Amino acid sequence: MITEIAQIEIKPGSEKDFEAAIAMAQPIFKRCKGWKSFELHRSIEKPSRYRLHITWETLENHMVDFRESADFTEWRGLVGPHFASPPEVEHTNTVTRF
Amino acid sequence: MITEIAQIEIKPGSEKDFEAAIAMAQPIFKRCKGWKSFELHRSIEKPSRYRLHITWETLENHMVDFRESADFTEWRGLVGPHFASPPEVEHTNTVTRF
């Protein structure tokens, strides 16, 4: 399992609309191959900054199965209009948890 | 509950020693006021980059109770020698999870 971490700066004033769009996108992820879980975090220090922590079975499930699907286009159609800049996306392995 | 997100660049070659230091630090967190959970993530794209996702009951539990304690000095003594640069630390609230 891997975690996709996406840091997203939202246009100031669009935070509530962005959060509503995330709620609408829930069914998209639930039907994706290899999708496991989704968390939306909002920065306390910079309230227009959000982070998505999305877990996938494999890196390919995110980068190929999702990114090259119509579901990705639908997802970006919902949330993209609120982005102030392109998201910074990275993937991680969990080394330890306690 | 809040999440502390710390992005840490480790001196290349020190990754295994850093991970061992994290394992040694486990008892420190377990005795901290308001500490809830700890995750160590390692970047797939940049293998010398790690992220700590640490949850605390309140922001003050991290910034005051922990940061101003001898436990923080002990923690930094264990992991600090492996840092390539000062960590970037931010706090978040979880907006949604599914």
N, CA and C atoms of all chains as a GROMACS GRO file, in nm:
protein
  588
    1MET      N    1   0.084  -0.120   0.000
    1MET     CA    2   0.000   0.000   0.000
    1MET      C    3   0.088   0.125   0.000
    2ILE      N    4   0.048   0.227  -0.076
    2ILE     CA    5   0.124   0.352  -0.080
    2ILE      C    6   0.028   0.469  -0.049
    3THR      N    7   0.087   0.580  -0.007
    3THR     CA    8   0.007   0.700   0.019
    3THR      C    9   0.042   0.807  -0.082
    4GLU      N   10  -0.059   0.859  -0.148
    4GLU     CA   11  -0.044   0.979  -0.232
    4GLU      C   12  -0.064   1.099  -0.141
    5ILE      N   13   0.033   1.191  -0.143
    5ILE     CA   14   0.019   1.315  -0.066
    5ILE      C   15   0.016   1.430  -0.166
    6ALA      N   16  -0.095   1.501  -0.169
    6ALA     CA   17  -0.108   1.614  -0.261
    6ALA      C   18  -0.128   1.741  -0.179
    7GLN      N   19  -0.040   1.837  -0.200
    7GLN     CA   20  -0.055   1.967  -0.133
    7GLN      C   21  -0.119   2.063  -0.231
    8ILE      N   22  -0.230   2.122  -0.190
    8ILE     CA   23  -0.309   2.205  -0.281
    8ILE      C   24  -0.336   2.341  -0.218
    9GLU      N   25  -0.301   2.446  -0.292
    9GLU     CA   26  -0.333   2.583  -0.250
    9GLU      C   27  -0.464   2.621  -0.319
   10ILE      N   28  -0.561   2.663  -0.239
   10ILE     CA   29  -0.694   2.697  -0.290
   10ILE      C   30  -0.708   2.848  -0.301
   11LYS      N   31  -0.781   2.892  -0.401
   11LYS     CA   32  -0.806   3.036  -0.416
   11LYS      C   33  -0.871   3.088  -0.287
   12PRO      N   34  -0.813   3.190  -0.225
   12PRO     CA   35  -0.872   3.241  -0.101
   12PRO      C   36  -1.020   3.278  -0.122
   13GLY      N   37  -1.104   3.232  -0.031
   13GLY     CA   38  -1.248   3.254  -0.042
   13GLY      C   39  -1.322   3.134  -0.101
   14SER      N   40  -1.247   3.041  -0.163
   14SER     CA   41  -1.310   2.924  -0.224
   14SER      C   42  -1.305   2.799  -0.135
   15GLU      N   43  -1.261   2.815  -0.010
   15GLU     CA   44  -1.240   2.698   0.076
   15GLU      C   45  -1.367   2.616   0.095
   16LYS      N   46  -1.478   2.682   0.121
   16LYS     CA   47  -1.602   2.606   0.146
   16LYS      C   48  -1.650   2.535   0.019
   17ASP      N   49  -1.636   2.602  -0.095
   17ASP     CA   50  -1.674   2.539  -0.223
   17ASP      C   51  -1.584   2.420  -0.254
   18PHE      N   52  -1.456   2.435  -0.224
   18PHE     CA   53  -1.362   2.324  -0.245
   18PHE      C   54  -1.400   2.205  -0.157
   19GLU      N   55  -1.430   2.230  -0.032
   19GLU     CA   56  -1.467   2.121   0.059
   19GLU      C   57  -1.597   2.054   0.015
   20ALA      N   58  -1.690   2.132  -0.038
   20ALA     CA   59  -1.815   2.075  -0.090
   20ALA      C   60  -1.788   1.988  -0.212
   21ALA      N   61  -1.693   2.032  -0.297
   21ALA     CA   62  -1.658   1.954  -0.416
   21ALA      C   63  -1.594   1.820  -0.378
   22ILE      N   64  -1.514   1.823  -0.272
   22ILE     CA   65  -1.452   1.698  -0.224
   22ILE      C   66  -1.563   1.600  -0.180
   23ALA      N   67  -1.662   1.651  -0.110
   23ALA     CA   68  -1.772   1.564  -0.066
   23ALA      C   69  -1.844   1.504  -0.186
   24MET      N   70  -1.861   1.585  -0.292
   24MET     CA   71  -1.927   1.534  -0.413
   24MET      C   72  -1.842   1.430  -0.486
   25ALA      N   73  -1.711   1.436  -0.468
   25ALA     CA   74  -1.621   1.345  -0.539
   25ALA      C   75  -1.609   1.208  -0.473
   26GLN      N   76  -1.664   1.195  -0.355
   26GLN     CA   77  -1.651   1.068  -0.280
   26GLN      C   78  -1.686   0.944  -0.364
   27PRO      N   79  -1.800   0.944  -0.439
   27PRO     CA   80  -1.833   0.824  -0.517
   27PRO      C   81  -1.729   0.790  -0.624
   28ILE      N   82  -1.659   0.892  -0.676
   28ILE     CA   83  -1.557   0.866  -0.779
   28ILE      C   84  -1.449   0.774  -0.722
   29PHE      N   85  -1.396   0.811  -0.605
   29PHE     CA   86  -1.288   0.730  -0.546
   29PHE      C   87  -1.337   0.590  -0.509
   30LYS      N   88  -1.459   0.583  -0.459
   30LYS     CA   89  -1.510   0.453  -0.412
   30LYS      C   90  -1.521   0.349  -0.522
   31ARG      N   91  -1.522   0.395  -0.648
   31ARG     CA   92  -1.529   0.296  -0.756
   31ARG      C   93  -1.393   0.273  -0.824
   32CYS      N   94  -1.287   0.337  -0.775
   32CYS     CA   95  -1.155   0.324  -0.840
   32CYS      C   96  -1.083   0.198  -0.800
   33LYS      N   97  -1.015   0.137  -0.897
   33LYS     CA   98  -0.936   0.017  -0.874
   33LYS      C   99  -0.821   0.047  -0.777
   34GLY      N  100  -0.813  -0.030  -0.670
   34GLY     CA  101  -0.701  -0.017  -0.577
   34GLY      C  102  -0.712   0.097  -0.478
   35TRP      N  103  -0.818   0.176  -0.484
   35TRP     CA  104  -0.835   0.286  -0.388
   35TRP      C  105  -0.868   0.230  -0.250
   36LYS      N  106  -0.805   0.287  -0.145
   36LYS     CA  107  -0.826   0.235  -0.009
   36LYS      C  108  -0.889   0.337   0.086
   37SER      N  109  -0.837   0.459   0.089
   37SER     CA  110  -0.889   0.558   0.185
   37SER      C  111  -0.852   0.698   0.140
   38PHE      N  112  -0.923   0.796   0.194
   38PHE     CA  113  -0.907   0.937   0.155
   38PHE      C  114  -0.918   1.023   0.280
   39GLU      N  115  -0.823   1.114   0.299
   39GLU     CA  116  -0.831   1.211   0.408
   39GLU      C  117  -0.806   1.350   0.351
   40LEU      N  118  -0.887   1.445   0.392
   40LEU     CA  119  -0.864   1.585   0.357
   40LEU      C  120  -0.820   1.659   0.482
   41HIS      N  121  -0.699   1.717   0.476
   41HIS     CA  122  -0.644   1.795   0.587
   41HIS      C  123  -0.638   1.942   0.548
   42ARG      N  124  -0.669   2.029   0.643
   42ARG     CA  125  -0.658   2.173   0.619
   42ARG      C  126  -0.554   2.232   0.713
   43SER      N  127  -0.462   2.310   0.658
   43SER     CA  128  -0.355   2.368   0.739
   43SER      C  129  -0.410   2.469   0.839
   44ILE      N  130  -0.360   2.462   0.961
   44ILE     CA  131  -0.397   2.560   1.064
   44ILE      C  132  -0.322   2.691   1.039
   45GLU      N  133  -0.194   2.682   1.003
   45GLU     CA  134  -0.112   2.803   0.983
   45GLU      C  135  -0.147   2.876   0.853
   46LYS      N  136  -0.183   2.800   0.748
   46LYS     CA  137  -0.216   2.859   0.618
   46LYS      C  138  -0.350   2.803   0.572
   47PRO      N  139  -0.462   2.866   0.611
   47PRO     CA  140  -0.595   2.804   0.592
   47PRO      C  141  -0.639   2.785   0.447
   48SER      N  142  -0.565   2.840   0.350
   48SER     CA  143  -0.598   2.812   0.210
   48SER      C  144  -0.518   2.692   0.156
   49ARG      N  145  -0.438   2.632   0.242
   49ARG     CA  146  -0.359   2.515   0.202
   49ARG      C  147  -0.424   2.386   0.256
   50TYR      N  148  -0.442   2.293   0.166
   50TYR     CA  149  -0.499   2.163   0.203
   50TYR      C  150  -0.401   2.052   0.165
   51ARG      N  151  -0.418   1.938   0.228
   51ARG     CA  152  -0.343   1.820   0.185
   51ARG      C  153  -0.439   1.702   0.173
   52LEU      N  154  -0.427   1.631   0.063
   52LEU     CA  155  -0.498   1.505   0.048
   52LEU      C  156  -0.400   1.394   0.084
   53HIS      N  157  -0.444   1.302   0.165
   53HIS     CA  158  -0.368   1.180   0.194
   53HIS      C  159  -0.455   1.065   0.144
   54ILE      N  160  -0.418   1.011   0.031
   54ILE     CA  161  -0.501   0.908  -0.032
   54ILE      C  162  -0.420   0.779  -0.040
   55THR      N  163  -0.475   0.671   0.012
   55THR     CA  164  -0.400   0.545   0.004
   55THR      C  165  -0.454   0.459  -0.110
   56TRP      N  166  -0.357   0.393  -0.177
   56TRP     CA  167  -0.385   0.306  -0.290
   56TRP      C  168  -0.312   0.174  -0.269
   57GLU      N  169  -0.366   0.070  -0.329
   57GLU     CA  170  -0.300  -0.061  -0.320
   57GLU      C  171  -0.159  -0.053  -0.380
   58THR      N  172  -0.147   0.008  -0.497
   58THR     CA  173  -0.016   0.020  -0.564
   58THR      C  174  -0.002   0.160  -0.626
   59LEU      N  175   0.121   0.198  -0.657
   59LEU     CA  176   0.150   0.324  -0.725
   59LEU      C  177   0.078   0.329  -0.861
   60GLU      N  178   0.073   0.218  -0.929
   60GLU     CA  179   0.009   0.210  -1.060
   60GLU      C  180  -0.141   0.237  -1.051
   61ASN      N  181  -0.203   0.193  -0.941
   61ASN     CA  182  -0.346   0.219  -0.926
   61ASN      C  183  -0.374   0.369  -0.929
   62HIS      N  184  -0.282   0.448  -0.872
   62HIS     CA  185  -0.300   0.593  -0.879
   62HIS      C  186  -0.258   0.649  -1.014
   63MET      N  187  -0.134   0.618  -1.054
   63MET     CA  188  -0.073   0.688  -1.168
   63MET      C  189  -0.125   0.642  -1.304
   64VAL      N  190  -0.171   0.518  -1.313
   64VAL     CA  191  -0.219   0.466  -1.441
   64VAL      C  192  -0.371   0.447  -1.436
   65ASP      N  193  -0.416   0.358  -1.347
   65ASP     CA  194  -0.559   0.323  -1.346
   65ASP      C  195  -0.647   0.445  -1.321
   66PHE      N  196  -0.604   0.532  -1.227
   66PHE     CA  197  -0.686   0.651  -1.198
   66PHE      C  198  -0.652   0.768  -1.290
   67ARG      N  199  -0.524   0.803  -1.300
   67ARG     CA  200  -0.485   0.923  -1.374
   67ARG      C  201  -0.523   0.917  -1.523
   68GLU      N  202  -0.528   0.798  -1.577
   68GLU     CA  203  -0.559   0.787  -1.720
   68GLU      C  204  -0.706   0.750  -1.745
   69SER      N  205  -0.789   0.768  -1.643
   69SER     CA  206  -0.930   0.730  -1.656
   69SER      C  207  -1.021   0.853  -1.669
   70ALA      N  208  -1.144   0.827  -1.711
   70ALA     CA  209  -1.246   0.934  -1.715
   70ALA      C  210  -1.278   0.983  -1.574
   71ASP      N  211  -1.258   0.895  -1.473
   71ASP     CA  212  -1.281   0.936  -1.334
   71ASP      C  213  -1.189   1.051  -1.294
   72PHE      N  214  -1.064   1.050  -1.344
   72PHE     CA  215  -0.971   1.159  -1.311
   72PHE      C  216  -1.021   1.290  -1.372
   73THR      N  217  -1.068   1.284  -1.495
   73THR     CA  218  -1.121   1.404  -1.561
   73THR      C  219  -1.240   1.459  -1.482
   74GLU      N  220  -1.326   1.368  -1.434
   74GLU     CA  221  -1.444   1.411  -1.357
   74GLU      C  222  -1.400   1.474  -1.224
   75TRP      N  223  -1.304   1.411  -1.158
   75TRP     CA  224  -1.250   1.461  -1.031
   75TRP      C  225  -1.191   1.601  -1.048
   76ARG      N  226  -1.108   1.618  -1.150
   76ARG     CA  227  -1.046   1.749  -1.173
   76ARG      C  228  -1.149   1.854  -1.215
   77GLY      N  229  -1.253   1.811  -1.281
   77GLY     CA  230  -1.360   1.903  -1.315
   77GLY      C  231  -1.430   1.958  -1.192
   78LEU      N  232  -1.441   1.874  -1.089
   78LEU     CA  233  -1.505   1.916  -0.964
   78LEU      C  234  -1.416   2.008  -0.881
   79VAL      N  235  -1.290   1.967  -0.860
   79VAL     CA  236  -1.204   2.040  -0.766
   79VAL      C  237  -1.110   2.141  -0.831
   80GLY      N  238  -1.073   2.115  -0.958
   80GLY     CA  239  -0.972   2.198  -1.026
   80GLY      C  240  -1.004   2.347  -1.029
   81PRO      N  241  -1.131   2.386  -1.050
   81PRO     CA  242  -1.160   2.530  -1.056
   81PRO      C  243  -1.125   2.607  -0.929
   82HIS      N  244  -1.106   2.534  -0.818
   82HIS     CA  245  -1.074   2.602  -0.692
   82HIS      C  246  -0.924   2.611  -0.665
   83PHE      N  247  -0.842   2.545  -0.747
   83PHE     CA  248  -0.697   2.545  -0.725
   83PHE      C  249  -0.638   2.683  -0.758
   84ALA      N  250  -0.551   2.734  -0.670
   84ALA     CA  251  -0.480   2.859  -0.699
   84ALA      C  252  -0.355   2.832  -0.782
   85SER      N  253  -0.304   2.708  -0.775
   85SER     CA  254  -0.183   2.668  -0.848
   85SER      C  255  -0.187   2.516  -0.864
   86PRO      N  256  -0.103   2.461  -0.953
   86PRO     CA  257  -0.105   2.315  -0.969
   86PRO      C  258  -0.067   2.245  -0.837
   87PRO      N  259  -0.134   2.135  -0.803
   87PRO     CA  260  -0.101   2.061  -0.679
   87PRO      C  261   0.041   2.004  -0.685
   88GLU      N  262   0.103   1.993  -0.569
   88GLU     CA  263   0.233   1.923  -0.559
   88GLU      C  264   0.204   1.782  -0.510
   89VAL      N  265   0.233   1.684  -0.593
   89VAL     CA  266   0.196   1.546  -0.561
   89VAL      C  267   0.320   1.460  -0.539
   90GLU      N  268   0.316   1.379  -0.436
   90GLU     CA  269   0.427   1.290  -0.403
   90GLU      C  270   0.367   1.160  -0.348
   91HIS      N  271   0.444   1.053  -0.351
   91HIS     CA  272   0.398   0.925  -0.298
   91HIS      C  273   0.493   0.878  -0.188
   92THR      N  274   0.438   0.808  -0.090
   92THR     CA  275   0.522   0.759   0.020
   92THR      C  276   0.490   0.614   0.054
   93ASN      N  277   0.589   0.549   0.110
   93ASN     CA  278   0.568   0.422   0.180
   93ASN      C  279   0.568   0.451   0.329
   94THR      N  280   0.484   0.380   0.403
   94THR     CA  281   0.483   0.395   0.548
   94THR      C  282   0.592   0.306   0.606
   95VAL      N  283   0.688   0.369   0.676
   95VAL     CA  284   0.801   0.294   0.733
   95VAL      C  285   0.762   0.234   0.867
   96THR      N  286   0.698   0.315   0.952
   96THR     CA  287   0.656   0.266   1.083
   96THR      C  288   0.534   0.344   1.130
   97ARG      N  289   0.460   0.281   1.219
   97ARG     CA  290   0.338   0.343   1.272
   97ARG      C  291   0.321   0.291   1.414
   98PHE      N  292   0.300   0.384   1.509
   98PHE     CA  293   0.272   0.340   1.646
   98PHE      C  294   0.182   0.441   1.715
   99MET      N  295  -0.862   1.696   1.790
   99MET     CA  296  -0.734   1.634   1.754
   99MET      C  297  -0.673   1.707   1.634
  100ILE      N  298  -0.541   1.726   1.635
  100ILE     CA  299  -0.471   1.789   1.523
  100ILE      C  300  -0.358   1.698   1.477
  101THR      N  301  -0.315   1.720   1.352
  101THR     CA  302  -0.202   1.643   1.300
  101THR      C  303  -0.083   1.737   1.279
  102GLU      N  304   0.028   1.701   1.335
  102GLU     CA  305   0.156   1.768   1.306
  102GLU      C  306   0.214   1.698   1.183
  103ILE      N  307   0.246   1.777   1.079
  103ILE     CA  308   0.311   1.721   0.961
  103ILE      C  309   0.450   1.783   0.951
  104ALA      N  310   0.552   1.701   0.962
  104ALA     CA  311   0.690   1.751   0.955
  104ALA      C  312   0.758   1.687   0.834
  105GLN      N  313   0.806   1.771   0.744
  105GLN     CA  314   0.882   1.721   0.629
  105GLN      C  315   1.030   1.734   0.660
  106ILE      N  316   1.101   1.624   0.650
  106ILE     CA  317   1.241   1.620   0.693
  106ILE      C  318   1.329   1.564   0.581
  107GLU      N  319   1.430   1.640   0.545
  107GLU     CA  320   1.530   1.592   0.448
  107GLU      C  321   1.646   1.534   0.529
  108ILE      N  322   1.680   1.409   0.499
  108ILE     CA  323   1.785   1.338   0.573
  108ILE      C  324   1.913   1.338   0.490
  109LYS      N  325   2.027   1.345   0.561
  109LYS     CA  326   2.156   1.338   0.490
  109LYS      C  327   2.160   1.208   0.410
  110PRO      N  328   2.187   1.216   0.280
  110PRO     CA  329   2.191   1.094   0.200
  110PRO      C  330   2.290   0.993   0.259
  111GLY      N  331   2.245   0.870   0.274
  111GLY     CA  332   2.327   0.766   0.335
  111GLY      C  333   2.292   0.742   0.481
  112SER      N  334   2.218   0.836   0.542
  112SER     CA  335   2.182   0.823   0.684
  112SER      C  336   2.041   0.769   0.704
  113GLU      N  337   1.975   0.726   0.597
  113GLU     CA  338   1.834   0.685   0.607
  113GLU      C  339   1.813   0.572   0.708
  114LYS      N  340   1.896   0.471   0.704
  114LYS     CA  341   1.876   0.356   0.795
  114LYS      C  342   1.901   0.397   0.940
  115ASP      N  343   2.002   0.482   0.962
  115ASP     CA  344   2.030   0.530   1.098
  115ASP      C  345   1.916   0.617   1.149
  116PHE      N  346   1.860   0.698   1.060
  116PHE     CA  347   1.745   0.782   1.098
  116PHE      C  348   1.626   0.694   1.137
  117GLU      N  349   1.599   0.593   1.057
  117GLU     CA  350   1.486   0.504   1.087
  117GLU      C  351   1.507   0.430   1.220
  118ALA      N  352   1.632   0.392   1.247
  118ALA     CA  353   1.663   0.326   1.374
  118ALA      C  354   1.643   0.422   1.492
  119ALA      N  355   1.678   0.549   1.471
  119ALA     CA  356   1.660   0.650   1.576
  119ALA      C  357   1.512   0.672   1.606
  120ILE      N  358   1.430   0.669   1.501
  120ILE     CA  359   1.285   0.683   1.521
  120ILE      C  360   1.234   0.568   1.608
  121ALA      N  361   1.280   0.448   1.579
  121ALA     CA  362   1.236   0.332   1.659
  121ALA      C  363   1.276   0.351   1.805
  122MET      N  364   1.396   0.405   1.829
  122MET     CA  365   1.442   0.428   1.967
  122MET      C  366   1.361   0.538   2.036
  123ALA      N  367   1.303   0.628   1.957
  123ALA     CA  368   1.230   0.742   2.015
  123ALA      C  369   1.086   0.706   2.056
  124GLN      N  370   1.043   0.589   2.017
  124GLN     CA  371   0.904   0.549   2.044
  124GLN      C  372   0.860   0.571   2.191
  125PRO      N  373   0.943   0.529   2.290
  125PRO     CA  374   0.900   0.550   2.430
  125PRO      C  375   0.883   0.697   2.467
  126ILE      N  376   0.957   0.786   2.402
  126ILE     CA  377   0.945   0.930   2.433
  126ILE      C  378   0.802   0.976   2.405
  127PHE      N  379   0.754   0.945   2.284
  127PHE     CA  380   0.619   0.989   2.247
  127PHE      C  381   0.513   0.926   2.336
  128LYS      N  382   0.533   0.799   2.367
  128LYS     CA  383   0.430   0.726   2.444
  128LYS      C  384   0.407   0.785   2.582
  129ARG      N  385   0.503   0.864   2.631
  129ARG     CA  386   0.480   0.925   2.764
  129ARG      C  387   0.439   1.072   2.754
  130CYS      N  388   0.422   1.126   2.633
  130CYS     CA  389   0.390   1.268   2.618
  130CYS      C  390   0.241   1.297   2.639
  131LYS      N  391   0.215   1.409   2.704
  131LYS     CA  392   0.078   1.453   2.728
  131LYS      C  393   0.008   1.482   2.594
  132GLY      N  394  -0.106   1.419   2.572
  132GLY     CA  395  -0.187   1.449   2.454
  132GLY      C  396  -0.142   1.381   2.327
  133TRP      N  397  -0.033   1.304   2.331
  133TRP     CA  398   0.012   1.234   2.211
  133TRP      C  399  -0.084   1.120   2.178
  134LYS      N  400  -0.114   1.106   2.047
  134LYS     CA  401  -0.212   1.002   2.007
  134LYS      C  402  -0.151   0.896   1.914
  135SER      N  403  -0.079   0.937   1.810
  135SER     CA  404  -0.026   0.838   1.715
  135SER      C  405   0.090   0.898   1.636
  136PHE      N  406   0.168   0.813   1.575
  136PHE     CA  407   0.290   0.853   1.504
  136PHE      C  408   0.303   0.767   1.379
  137GLU      N  409   0.325   0.832   1.265
  137GLU     CA  410   0.352   0.759   1.140
  137GLU      C  411   0.476   0.818   1.076
  138LEU      N  412   0.565   0.730   1.030
  138LEU     CA  413   0.681   0.774   0.953
  138LEU      C  414   0.661   0.731   0.808
  139HIS      N  415   0.659   0.831   0.718
  139HIS     CA  416   0.644   0.807   0.574
  139HIS      C  417   0.776   0.839   0.504
  140ARG      N  418   0.810   0.758   0.405
  140ARG     CA  419   0.930   0.785   0.324
  140ARG      C  420   0.888   0.808   0.180
  141SER      N  421   0.937   0.916   0.121
  141SER     CA  422   0.901   0.951  -0.016
  141SER      C  423   0.954   0.847  -0.115
  142ILE      N  424   0.870   0.810  -0.210
  142ILE     CA  425   0.912   0.718  -0.316
  142ILE      C  426   0.996   0.795  -0.419
  143GLU      N  427   0.954   0.917  -0.453
  143GLU     CA  428   1.024   0.996  -0.555
  143GLU      C  429   1.157   1.052  -0.504
  144LYS      N  430   1.162   1.088  -0.374
  144LYS     CA  431   1.284   1.146  -0.315
  144LYS      C  432   1.316   1.068  -0.188
  145PRO      N  433   1.391   0.958  -0.198
  145PRO     CA  434   1.407   0.865  -0.085
  145PRO      C  435   1.479   0.921   0.038
  146SER      N  436   1.538   1.040   0.027
  146SER     CA  437   1.596   1.102   0.148
  146SER      C  438   1.497   1.195   0.217
  147ARG      N  439   1.377   1.203   0.164
  147ARG     CA  440   1.273   1.287   0.224
  147ARG      C  441   1.173   1.200   0.302
  148TYR      N  442   1.152   1.240   0.426
  148TYR     CA  443   1.055   1.169   0.511
  148TYR      C  444   0.948   1.267   0.558
  149ARG      N  445   0.836   1.211   0.598
  149ARG     CA  446   0.733   1.293   0.663
  149ARG      C  447   0.687   1.223   0.790
  150LEU      N  448   0.678   1.300   0.896
  150LEU     CA  449   0.616   1.252   1.018
  150LEU      C  450   0.472   1.303   1.020
  151HIS      N  451   0.380   1.215   1.048
  151HIS     CA  452   0.240   1.252   1.071
  151HIS      C  453   0.211   1.213   1.215
  152ILE      N  454   0.207   1.312   1.301
  152ILE     CA  455   0.191   1.285   1.444
  152ILE      C  456   0.061   1.350   1.491
  153THR      N  457  -0.024   1.273   1.552
  153THR     CA  458  -0.149   1.333   1.601
  153THR      C  459  -0.139   1.360   1.751
  154TRP      N  460  -0.198   1.475   1.787
  154TRP     CA  461  -0.200   1.524   1.925
  154TRP      C  462  -0.344   1.564   1.959
  155GLU      N  463  -0.375   1.558   2.087
  155GLU     CA  464  -0.508   1.601   2.132
  155GLU      C  465  -0.531   1.748   2.097
  156THR      N  466  -0.432   1.832   2.126
  156THR     CA  467  -0.442   1.976   2.097
  156THR      C  468  -0.310   2.029   2.040
  157LEU      N  469  -0.317   2.145   1.977
  157LEU     CA  470  -0.196   2.213   1.926
  157LEU      C  471  -0.098   2.242   2.041
  158GLU      N  472  -0.152   2.279   2.154
  158GLU     CA  473  -0.069   2.312   2.270
  158GLU      C  474   0.009   2.189   2.320
  159ASN      N  475  -0.053   2.071   2.308
  159ASN     CA  476   0.019   1.950   2.352
  159ASN      C  477   0.149   1.934   2.273
  160HIS      N  478   0.146   1.972   2.144
  160HIS     CA  479   0.269   1.966   2.066
  160HIS      C  480   0.360   2.084   2.094
  161MET      N  481   0.305   2.206   2.080
  161MET     CA  482   0.388   2.327   2.078
  161MET      C  483   0.439   2.370   2.215
  162VAL      N  484   0.365   2.336   2.318
  162VAL     CA  485   0.405   2.378   2.452
  162VAL      C  486   0.450   2.256   2.535
  163ASP      N  487   0.356   2.163   2.556
  163ASP     CA  488   0.386   2.051   2.646
  163ASP      C  489   0.506   1.968   2.596
  164PHE      N  490   0.511   1.945   2.462
  164PHE     CA  491   0.622   1.866   2.410
  164PHE      C  492   0.744   1.952   2.378
  165ARG      N  493   0.723   2.060   2.299
  165ARG     CA  494   0.837   2.139   2.251
  165ARG      C  495   0.918   2.201   2.364
  166GLU      N  496   0.852   2.230   2.476
  166GLU     CA  497   0.925   2.295   2.586
  166GLU      C  498   0.968   2.196   2.694
  167SER      N  499   0.968   2.067   2.659
  167SER     CA  500   1.001   1.965   2.758
  167SER      C  501   1.139   1.905   2.733
  168ALA      N  502   1.190   1.836   2.832
  168ALA     CA  503   1.316   1.762   2.818
  168ALA      C  504   1.300   1.650   2.715
  169ASP      N  505   1.176   1.600   2.700
  169ASP     CA  506   1.152   1.495   2.600
  169ASP      C  507   1.185   1.544   2.459
  170PHE      N  508   1.157   1.673   2.431
  170PHE     CA  509   1.187   1.727   2.299
  170PHE      C  510   1.339   1.729   2.276
  171THR      N  511   1.413   1.769   2.378
  171THR     CA  512   1.559   1.772   2.368
  171THR      C  513   1.613   1.631   2.342
  172GLU      N  514   1.554   1.533   2.411
  172GLU     CA  515   1.599   1.394   2.393
  172GLU      C  516   1.567   1.345   2.251
  173TRP      N  517   1.446   1.378   2.203
  173TRP     CA  518   1.403   1.342   2.068
  173TRP      C  519   1.496   1.400   1.963
  174ARG      N  520   1.523   1.531   1.975
  174ARG     CA  521   1.610   1.596   1.877
  174ARG      C  522   1.754   1.545   1.886
  175GLY      N  523   1.794   1.504   2.005
  175GLY     CA  524   1.927   1.445   2.019
  175GLY      C  525   1.940   1.315   1.942
  176LEU      N  526   1.830   1.239   1.936
  176LEU     CA  527   1.831   1.111   1.864
  176LEU      C  528   1.826   1.131   1.712
  177VAL      N  529   1.732   1.215   1.665
  177VAL     CA  530   1.709   1.224   1.520
  177VAL      C  531   1.781   1.341   1.453
  178GLY      N  532   1.805   1.448   1.529
  178GLY     CA  533   1.862   1.571   1.472
  178GLY      C  534   1.992   1.552   1.394
  179PRO      N  535   2.083   1.467   1.444
  179PRO     CA  536   2.211   1.453   1.372
  179PRO      C  537   2.196   1.400   1.228
  180HIS      N  538   2.079   1.345   1.196
  180HIS     CA  539   2.057   1.292   1.060
  180HIS      C  540   1.991   1.392   0.967
  181PHE      N  541   1.946   1.506   1.020
  181PHE     CA  542   1.876   1.605   0.937
  181PHE      C  543   1.976   1.675   0.843
  182ALA      N  544   1.937   1.689   0.716
  182ALA     CA  545   2.018   1.765   0.621
  182ALA      C  546   1.986   1.914   0.630
  183SER      N  547   1.866   1.946   0.678
  183SER     CA  548   1.821   2.085   0.691
  183SER      C  549   1.711   2.089   0.798
  184PRO      N  550   1.676   2.208   0.847
  184PRO     CA  551   1.571   2.214   0.949
  184PRO      C  552   1.439   2.159   0.895
  185PRO      N  553   1.364   2.082   0.973
  185PRO     CA  554   1.235   2.029   0.928
  185PRO      C  555   1.135   2.142   0.899
  186GLU      N  556   1.045   2.118   0.805
  186GLU     CA  557   0.934   2.210   0.781
  186GLU      C  558   0.813   2.153   0.854
  187VAL      N  559   0.764   2.227   0.952
  187VAL     CA  560   0.656   2.175   1.037
  187VAL      C  561   0.528   2.256   1.018
  188GLU      N  562   0.418   2.186   1.006
  188GLU     CA  563   0.288   2.250   0.989
  188GLU      C  564   0.185   2.166   1.066
  189HIS      N  565   0.071   2.225   1.098
  189HIS     CA  566  -0.036   2.152   1.168
  189HIS      C  567  -0.163   2.157   1.085
  190THR      N  568  -0.241   2.051   1.094
  190THR     CA  569  -0.365   2.046   1.017
  190THR      C  570  -0.481   1.996   1.103
  191ASN      N  571  -0.600   2.038   1.060
  191ASN     CA  572  -0.723   1.975   1.107
  191ASN      C  573  -0.773   1.881   0.997
  192THR      N  574  -0.828   1.768   1.037
  192THR     CA  575  -0.886   1.677   0.939
  192THR      C  576  -1.027   1.724   0.908
  193VAL      N  577  -1.052   1.755   0.779
  193VAL     CA  578  -1.182   1.805   0.736
  193VAL      C  579  -1.278   1.689   0.710
  194THR      N  580  -1.227   1.589   0.637
  194THR     CA  581  -1.312   1.473   0.609
  194THR      C  582  -1.223   1.351   0.588
  195ARG      N  583  -1.285   1.235   0.606
  195ARG     CA  584  -1.211   1.108   0.595
  195ARG      C  585  -1.313   1.005   0.548
  196PHE      N  586  -1.278   0.932   0.440
  196PHE     CA  587  -1.367   0.823   0.398
  196PHE      C  588  -1.287   0.711   0.335
   0.00000   0.00000   0.00000
